[in-house]
């Protein structure tokens, strides 16, 4: 069966309740776990290299988030990613703050030499850094941290998404004012959403987890990542509407994200079939 829409993806998620092994950023660990539960899956968060292969073996997908990295964290990501590759499980790489330091760039390059991601979810600056690591492309001398300091034109984002996808041989989702998803052959721009998603910590980390969950269904990587990106924008839009109706602040927006996502996926899984 080829899954082409959110209703079928949602139905399969609620049927299978995929477990996602999340080697994730400690800053956003709780949000990632709660998002996966709201979406119909669950998180297992092994971090030590002595257990990550074993945990990967009984999960359905693996999320490698390189935020707050150290040598042990990268080694654990390599072991988990290699195990997932061997098992044929989807692997999503979220190269948080890839350009923030020489250490991060070197460790990320080591990771990419050892593990083949199914998909990469990153911001514009992180995408440029990835391309510079895998080709002769020059990258800016100064890089920011988690938040992208680049403001690329839409056409340029599409080009860098296609380049990154081709270099990595996977699907790439670049998030920003508009999101761009590409597998090197097809590219699509995702619009809508609510700008407040960029005012909470972990919006991108949660989207990376959602991509991993959607990849645990019988659909193509491009369609799964595109569906996750589009749904996350729809979720942010509705969360913003509810926040405005209540005349509330950013904390309420954060909470509404989980409520809206759960409602959207629960509704589609119950009413499609």
C-alpha positions as CSV (number, residue, x, y, z in Angstrom):
1,X,0.0,0.0,0.0
2,X,1.3,3.5,-0.9
3,X,0.2,6.1,1.6
4,X,-0.4,9.5,-0.1
5,X,-2.3,11.5,2.5
6,X,-2.5,12.5,6.1
7,X,-5.6,10.4,6.9
8,X,-3.9,7.1,5.9
9,X,-0.6,8.0,7.6
10,X,-2.5,8.9,10.8
11,X,-4.5,5.6,10.6
12,X,-1.3,3.6,10.3
13,X,0.4,5.5,13.2
14,X,-2.5,4.8,15.5
15,X,-2.6,1.1,14.4
16,X,1.1,0.5,15.0
17,X,2.0,3.1,17.7
18,X,5.6,3.4,16.5
19,X,8.4,3.7,19.1
20,X,10.9,6.4,18.1
21,X,14.5,6.2,19.5
22,X,15.3,9.8,20.2
23,X,18.9,10.7,20.8
24,X,17.8,14.3,21.2
25,X,18.7,17.7,22.5
26,X,18.3,17.7,26.3
27,X,16.9,21.2,26.1
28,X,13.8,19.9,24.2
29,X,13.6,16.3,25.3
30,X,10.3,16.6,27.2
31,X,8.6,18.4,24.3
32,X,9.8,15.8,21.8
33,X,8.4,13.0,24.0
34,X,5.1,14.7,24.6
35,X,4.7,15.5,20.8
36,X,5.2,11.9,19.9
37,X,2.6,10.8,22.5
38,X,0.1,13.4,21.2
39,X,0.7,12.1,17.6
40,X,0.1,8.5,18.5
41,X,3.6,7.2,18.9
42,X,6.0,7.1,21.8
43,X,9.6,8.0,22.6
44,X,12.5,5.9,24.0
45,X,15.4,8.1,24.9
46,X,18.5,6.0,25.3
47,X,21.7,8.1,25.2
48,X,24.6,6.0,26.4
49,X,26.6,4.2,23.7
50,X,26.4,1.0,25.8
51,X,22.6,0.7,25.2
52,X,21.7,2.6,22.1
53,X,22.1,-0.3,19.6
54,X,19.9,-2.5,21.8
55,X,17.2,0.2,22.1
56,X,17.3,0.9,18.4
57,X,16.7,-2.7,17.7
58,X,13.2,-2.7,19.3
59,X,12.2,0.8,18.0
60,X,10.7,1.6,14.6
61,X,12.6,4.8,13.8
62,X,15.6,6.8,15.0
63,X,16.0,10.5,15.6
64,X,19.5,11.9,15.8
65,X,19.4,15.4,17.1
66,X,23.0,16.8,17.6
67,X,22.1,19.7,19.8
68,X,24.4,20.1,22.9
69,X,26.9,17.7,21.4
70,X,29.9,16.0,23.0
71,X,32.1,13.2,21.8
72,X,30.1,10.5,23.6
73,X,26.9,11.9,22.2
74,X,28.1,11.8,18.6
75,X,29.5,8.2,19.1
76,X,26.1,7.1,20.5
77,X,24.4,8.7,17.4
78,X,26.8,6.8,15.1
79,X,26.1,3.5,16.8
80,X,22.3,4.0,16.9
81,X,22.3,5.3,13.3
82,X,24.3,2.4,12.0
83,X,22.1,-0.1,13.8
84,X,19.0,1.6,12.3
85,X,20.6,1.5,8.8
86,X,21.3,-2.2,9.2
87,X,17.7,-2.9,10.2
88,X,16.2,-0.7,7.5
89,X,14.6,1.7,10.0
90,X,14.1,5.3,9.1
91,X,16.7,7.7,10.4
92,X,16.2,11.5,10.7
93,X,19.1,13.8,11.3
94,X,18.5,17.2,13.0
95,X,22.0,18.9,12.8
96,X,21.2,21.5,15.5
97,X,23.6,24.5,15.3
98,X,25.8,22.7,12.8
99,X,27.8,25.8,12.1
100,X,28.2,27.1,15.7
101,X,31.8,25.7,16.1
102,X,34.6,23.8,14.4
103,X,33.9,20.9,16.8
104,X,30.3,20.6,15.7
105,X,31.3,20.6,12.0
106,X,33.9,18.0,12.4
107,X,31.7,15.7,14.5
108,X,28.8,16.1,12.1
109,X,31.1,15.2,9.2
110,X,32.1,12.1,11.1
111,X,28.5,11.2,11.7
112,X,27.6,11.6,8.0
113,X,30.5,9.4,7.0
114,X,29.1,6.6,9.2
115,X,25.3,6.9,9.0
116,X,23.0,7.4,6.0
117,X,19.9,9.5,7.0
118,X,16.5,8.9,5.5
119,X,15.7,12.5,6.0
120,X,17.3,15.7,7.3
121,X,15.3,18.5,9.0
122,X,17.3,21.7,9.4
123,X,17.2,25.5,9.0
124,X,18.8,27.4,6.2
125,X,22.1,28.0,7.8
126,X,22.4,24.3,8.8
127,X,21.7,23.3,5.3
128,X,24.5,25.5,3.9
129,X,26.9,24.0,6.4
130,X,25.9,20.5,5.4
131,X,26.5,21.2,1.8
132,X,29.9,22.7,2.6
133,X,30.9,19.6,4.5
134,X,30.0,17.3,1.6
135,X,31.2,19.4,-1.3
136,X,33.6,22.3,-2.2
137,X,30.8,24.8,-1.5
138,X,32.0,27.7,0.7
139,X,30.1,28.4,3.8
140,X,30.1,31.6,5.8
141,X,33.0,32.1,8.2
142,X,30.7,33.1,11.0
143,X,27.8,30.9,12.0
144,X,25.0,31.3,14.5
145,X,23.7,28.8,17.0
146,X,20.4,27.0,16.8
147,X,18.5,29.8,15.1
148,X,19.5,30.5,11.5
149,X,21.0,33.9,10.8
150,X,20.6,33.5,7.1
151,X,17.6,35.0,5.2
152,X,17.8,33.4,1.8
153,X,15.5,34.1,-1.1
154,X,12.9,31.4,-1.8
155,X,14.6,30.4,-5.0
156,X,18.0,30.0,-3.2
157,X,16.4,27.9,-0.4
158,X,15.0,25.6,-3.1
159,X,18.4,25.3,-4.7
160,X,20.2,24.5,-1.5
161,X,17.5,22.0,-0.5
162,X,17.9,20.2,-3.8
163,X,21.7,20.3,-3.5
164,X,21.7,18.9,0.1
165,X,19.2,16.2,-0.9
166,X,21.4,15.1,-3.8
167,X,24.6,15.2,-1.8
168,X,23.1,13.2,1.1
169,X,20.9,11.0,-1.1
170,X,17.9,11.6,1.1
171,X,14.9,13.9,1.6
172,X,15.7,17.3,3.1
173,X,13.3,19.7,4.9
174,X,14.6,23.2,5.4
175,X,12.4,25.3,7.7
176,X,12.1,29.0,7.8
177,X,9.5,31.6,6.9
178,X,8.5,29.1,4.2
179,X,9.6,25.5,4.4
180,X,11.1,23.7,1.5
181,X,11.2,19.9,1.1
182,X,13.2,18.2,-1.6
183,X,14.6,14.8,-2.5
184,X,16.8,16.1,-5.2
185,X,14.3,15.3,-7.9
186,X,11.2,17.0,-6.7
187,X,10.9,20.1,-4.5
188,X,7.9,21.7,-2.8
189,X,7.4,24.9,-0.8
190,X,5.2,24.7,2.3
191,X,3.5,27.9,3.4
192,X,1.1,29.0,6.2
193,X,1.6,28.4,9.9
194,X,2.2,31.0,12.6
195,X,5.4,32.9,13.2
196,X,5.1,32.3,17.0
197,X,6.5,28.8,16.3
198,X,9.9,30.5,16.1
199,X,9.4,32.1,19.5
200,X,9.3,28.8,21.4
201,X,12.3,26.5,22.1
202,X,12.0,23.2,20.3
203,X,9.7,23.9,17.4
204,X,12.2,22.4,15.0
205,X,13.1,19.5,17.3
206,X,9.4,18.6,17.5
207,X,9.0,18.7,13.8
208,X,12.0,16.4,13.4
209,X,10.3,13.9,15.7
210,X,7.1,14.2,13.7
211,X,9.0,13.5,10.5
212,X,10.5,10.4,12.1
213,X,7.1,9.2,13.2
214,X,5.6,9.7,9.7
215,X,8.5,7.8,8.1
216,X,7.5,4.7,10.1
217,X,4.6,4.2,7.7
218,X,4.4,2.7,4.3
219,X,5.0,5.8,2.2
220,X,7.8,7.5,0.4
221,X,10.3,9.6,2.4
222,X,9.4,12.7,0.4
223,X,5.6,12.3,1.0
224,X,6.1,11.5,4.7
225,X,8.3,14.5,5.4
226,X,6.1,16.8,3.2
227,X,3.0,15.6,5.2
228,X,4.7,16.2,8.5
229,X,5.9,19.7,7.5
230,X,2.4,20.7,6.2
231,X,0.6,19.3,9.3
232,X,3.0,21.1,11.6
233,X,2.3,24.4,9.9
234,X,-1.5,23.7,10.1
235,X,-1.1,22.9,13.7
236,X,0.8,26.2,14.4
237,X,-1.9,28.1,12.5
238,X,-4.7,26.7,14.6
239,X,-2.7,27.0,17.9
240,X,-2.3,30.7,17.0
241,X,-6.0,31.2,16.4
242,X,-6.9,29.6,19.8
243,X,-4.3,31.7,21.5
244,X,-5.6,34.9,20.0
245,X,-9.2,34.0,20.8
246,X,-8.2,33.6,24.5
247,X,-6.0,36.7,24.3
248,X,-3.3,34.7,25.8
249,X,0.5,34.6,25.4
250,X,3.3,32.4,24.0
251,X,2.9,29.9,26.8
252,X,-0.7,29.1,25.8
253,X,0.5,28.9,22.2
254,X,3.0,26.2,23.2
255,X,0.3,24.2,25.0
256,X,-2.2,24.5,22.1
257,X,0.4,22.9,19.7
258,X,0.0,19.6,21.5
259,X,-3.7,19.8,21.8
260,X,-4.3,20.7,18.1
261,X,-1.9,18.0,16.9
262,X,-3.6,15.3,18.9
263,X,-7.0,16.4,17.7
264,X,-6.0,16.6,14.1
265,X,-4.4,13.1,14.0
266,X,-7.0,11.5,16.2
267,X,-9.8,12.8,14.1
268,X,-8.3,11.7,10.8
269,X,-7.5,8.2,12.1
270,X,-11.1,7.7,13.4
271,X,-13.0,9.1,10.4
272,X,-11.1,8.0,7.3
273,X,-11.8,4.3,7.6
